[in-house]
């Protein structure tokens, strides 16, 4: 990540450290851009492509003509995506724990009363049907 202004590099390194992501796990390539821009886009490798190998998260940045600015933006976007991925995983784990807690908790007294009343009502309904007669 050399080439970043000092505060950007420190910010990105701090965010990656908080995510427990090693910069060595990120593949970085500079490729030629596409789209409007003519000769400048077609001849220079100003587009930055990053891929975090363990998660497969990819970022491609071609927002500016400058490779350095695109590199800063790509690393920042990679941090944002990895943070979102981690937040989603944390939220899913929390939801699973909460679901398990709700599923296994003991029923309240009122719930038990309603359940027993419902069973009695259903039993009475079935009792009124009578038995089927054999021919």
C-alpha positions as CSV (number, residue, x, y, z in Angstrom):
1,X,0.0,0.0,0.0
2,X,2.9,2.3,-0.5
3,X,2.1,5.5,-2.4
4,X,-0.8,6.5,-0.2
5,X,-0.7,9.9,1.5
6,X,0.3,9.2,5.1
7,X,-3.1,9.7,6.7
8,X,-4.9,7.6,4.1
9,X,-2.5,4.7,4.5
10,X,-2.8,4.9,8.3
11,X,-6.6,5.0,8.1
12,X,-6.8,2.0,5.7
13,X,-4.2,0.0,7.8
14,X,-6.2,0.7,11.0
15,X,-9.5,-0.4,9.4
16,X,-7.9,-3.6,8.0
17,X,-6.3,-4.4,11.4
18,X,-9.8,-4.0,13.0
19,X,-11.1,-6.5,10.5
20,X,-8.2,-8.8,11.1
21,X,-7.3,-8.6,7.4
22,X,-3.7,-8.8,6.3
23,X,-2.8,-6.5,3.3
24,X,-0.9,-9.5,1.9
25,X,-4.3,-11.3,1.5
26,X,-5.3,-8.6,-1.0
27,X,-4.4,-9.0,-4.6
28,X,-3.9,-5.6,-6.3
29,X,-3.7,-5.1,-10.1
30,X,-3.6,-2.0,-12.2
31,X,-5.5,-2.4,-15.5
32,X,-6.6,-0.3,-18.4
33,X,-9.9,1.3,-18.0
34,X,-12.9,1.2,-20.3
35,X,-15.6,3.6,-21.4
36,X,-15.4,7.2,-22.5
37,X,-12.1,9.0,-22.1
38,X,-10.4,8.2,-25.4
39,X,-6.6,7.8,-25.6
40,X,-6.0,8.6,-22.0
41,X,-8.1,5.8,-20.8
42,X,-7.1,3.3,-23.5
43,X,-3.3,3.7,-23.0
44,X,-2.9,4.1,-19.2
45,X,-3.4,1.6,-16.5
46,X,-5.3,3.9,-14.1
47,X,-8.0,1.5,-13.0
48,X,-7.3,-0.3,-9.8
49,X,-8.6,-3.8,-9.1
50,X,-8.5,-5.4,-5.6
51,X,-9.5,-8.9,-4.5
52,X,-9.5,-10.2,-1.0
53,X,-8.5,-13.8,-1.6
54,X,-10.1,-15.4,1.5
55,X,-13.6,-13.9,1.1
56,X,-13.5,-13.4,-2.7
57,X,-14.6,-9.8,-2.4
58,X,-13.6,-7.7,-5.4
59,X,-13.4,-4.0,-5.9
60,X,-12.7,-2.1,-9.2
61,X,-12.2,1.6,-9.2
62,X,-12.0,3.8,-12.3
63,X,-13.6,7.0,-10.9
64,X,-10.7,9.3,-11.6
65,X,-7.9,9.7,-14.1
66,X,-5.3,9.4,-11.5
67,X,-4.1,5.9,-10.5
68,X,-3.2,7.1,-7.0
69,X,-6.6,8.5,-6.3
70,X,-8.3,5.4,-7.7
71,X,-6.1,3.3,-5.5
72,X,-7.1,5.2,-2.4
73,X,-10.8,4.9,-3.3
74,X,-10.4,1.2,-4.1
75,X,-8.8,0.4,-0.7
76,X,-11.4,2.5,1.1
77,X,-14.2,0.7,-0.8
78,X,-12.7,-2.7,0.0
79,X,-12.7,-1.8,3.7
80,X,-16.3,-0.7,3.5
81,X,-17.3,-4.0,1.8
82,X,-15.4,-6.2,4.2
83,X,-16.9,-4.3,7.2
84,X,-20.4,-4.8,5.7
85,X,-19.7,-8.5,5.3
86,X,-18.5,-8.8,8.9
87,X,-21.5,-6.8,10.2
88,X,-23.9,-9.1,8.2
89,X,-22.2,-12.2,9.7
90,X,-22.4,-10.8,13.2
91,X,-26.1,-9.9,12.7
92,X,-26.9,-13.4,11.4
93,X,-25.2,-15.0,14.4
94,X,-27.1,-12.7,16.8
95,X,-30.4,-13.5,15.0
96,X,-29.7,-17.2,15.2
97,X,-28.9,-17.0,19.0
98,X,-32.1,-14.9,19.5
99,X,-34.2,-17.4,17.5
100,X,-32.8,-20.3,19.5
101,X,-33.5,-18.4,22.8
102,X,-37.1,-17.7,21.8
103,X,-37.6,-21.3,20.7
104,X,-36.4,-22.9,23.9
105,X,-37.7,-20.5,26.5
106,X,-40.3,-21.8,28.9
107,X,-44.0,-20.9,28.3
108,X,-45.6,-18.5,30.6
109,X,-48.5,-19.5,32.8
110,X,-51.0,-17.6,30.5
111,X,-49.7,-19.4,27.4
112,X,-50.1,-22.8,29.1
113,X,-53.7,-21.9,30.1
114,X,-54.5,-20.9,26.5
115,X,-52.9,-24.0,25.1
116,X,-54.9,-26.3,27.5
117,X,-58.1,-24.5,26.8
118,X,-57.5,-24.9,23.0
119,X,-56.8,-28.6,23.5
120,X,-60.0,-29.1,25.5
121,X,-62.0,-27.2,22.8
122,X,-60.5,-29.3,20.0
123,X,-61.2,-32.5,22.0
124,X,-64.8,-31.5,22.5
125,X,-65.2,-30.8,18.8
126,X,-63.9,-34.2,17.9
127,X,-66.0,-35.9,20.5
128,X,-69.2,-34.5,18.9
129,X,-68.4,-36.2,15.6
130,X,-69.2,-39.6,16.8
131,X,-67.7,-42.9,15.5
132,X,-67.9,-44.1,12.0
133,X,-70.2,-47.1,11.7
134,X,-69.0,-50.3,10.1
135,X,-71.4,-52.0,7.6
